Amino acid sequence: MAIRILKEKFSINRKLLYGGKLFHVRCCAHILNLMVQDCLPQIKYIIEDIYDSVLYIKLTEGKLNIFSEIVQQLQLPYRKLILDCRTRWTSTYEMLATALKFKEVFARFKEREPHYNFWPNLEDWEKVDKVCEILKVFNSATNIISGSDYPTPNLFLIEVCRVKVLLDKKSQDENEFIRDMVKKMKDKFDKYWEECNLFIAVTAVLDPRCKMRVIDFCFSKMYHEHEAQENIMRVQEVLYELYGEYVAENQSSSNDHTIETEVIGGVNVEDESSGWSEFAQFLRAQKSELDCYLEEGCHRCKGDPNAFDALKWWKAYNLEYPILSMMARDILAIPITTVASTDTYSAGSRVIDDYRASLSQETVQMLLCGGDWCRNLNGVKKINEEELEEMILPIPSLDEIQKTV
């Protein structure tokens, strides 16, 4: 309701680009979560067994030591178990993926602990393995688009394509269990992304590493040939219409954007008696910034590609693309998920307990601000409430076990 009212208000004032068709963007992390919720219930009983297994091992130091001894005997490089947070599917995936590495340890632990009755059998572990193979892709996509220190909408098209390819592949899996599970996920995928998401496509093009080539690459995998070509044409039309609106807005604000053609050599180019008027028309007929941008090759990153920031690139090329850089700045800054904003406004980790309540209000504010400044200065990310709920159980080394004995 709020979105509809805002859209109507902005439309009346003509403040929305492209007729407001790109105004409302669904939370992409929420859509991924909905798809995963069609997956996890299929192995709910296995998740419960693994959760109870980890909890049982954590129950006493003796049980943890026995588990650690078995890890040492098998010479496994892994050192910790993870207990998931029930409200976060990503932590459930991490718990399953970690437990999978210790599946042989759980089996041998069963032999030494007669009261341990939560051990998943071989068939259950095979299901967990196949499910984790699917969830790994969803977890990766969720982590990428949930970032808050870099623009994210330009990164999501490739992730959506990756999910689509995975679901298509798994829908043909020889295992009936996987086929049935993936069918539900594909139905949810088609519900939200069967129709071309123009906003996600436009932001991908505005990533200088991708441009229109990423559209050709992804659409060929996501759609049939005829449908892919139609969607490519739609993306191009949206790009040029958006760019045209920015050009018109810029010209109206500066009275005439092409200032360099107004006066050349001290002669008014609008004076048709001068030959400069024909030259001015020639300049106006040159390729637009968008044409030049799309025709140039894709930007190749030097160093770590994950450290690339598209907004910083557009800032550096502001003089070469004055209008297109404004368009890219506005569009790339649009968030495609509510995860980052939810964490920002969550006060769960900022609650002052009874002991600290004796501090004055000014002191508390100084401590909170000082903590934020120190973390920012040293590049340390603040742990949110949900991450604190994840329980990491360290497995002691053999030397530590011997000391306790």
Secondary structure as UniProt FT lines:
FT   HELIX           2..12
FT   TURN            13..14
FT   HELIX           17..20
FT   TURN            21..22
FT   HELIX           28..36
FT   TURN            37..39
FT   HELIX           40..43
FT   HELIX           44..58
FT   HELIX           61..74
FT   STRAND          80..83
FT   TURN            86..87
FT   HELIX           89..101
FT   HELIX           103..112
FT   TURN            114..115
FT   HELIX           122..145
FT   HELIX           153..155
FT   HELIX           156..170
FT   TURN            171..172
FT   HELIX           176..193
FT   HELIX           198..205
FT   TURN            208..210
FT   HELIX           211..222
FT   HELIX           225..254
FT   HELIX           259..261
FT   STRAND          263..264
FT   TURN            265..266
FT   STRAND          267..268
FT   TURN            269..270
FT   TURN            272..273
FT   HELIX           276..284
FT   HELIX           289..295
FT   HELIX           305..307
FT   HELIX           310..316
FT   TURN            317..320
FT   HELIX           322..332
FT   HELIX           339..345
FT   HELIX           348..350
FT   TURN            354..355
FT   HELIX           356..358
FT   HELIX           361..377
FT   TURN            378..379
FT   HELIX           385..389
FT   STRAND          391..394
FT   HELIX           398..404
//
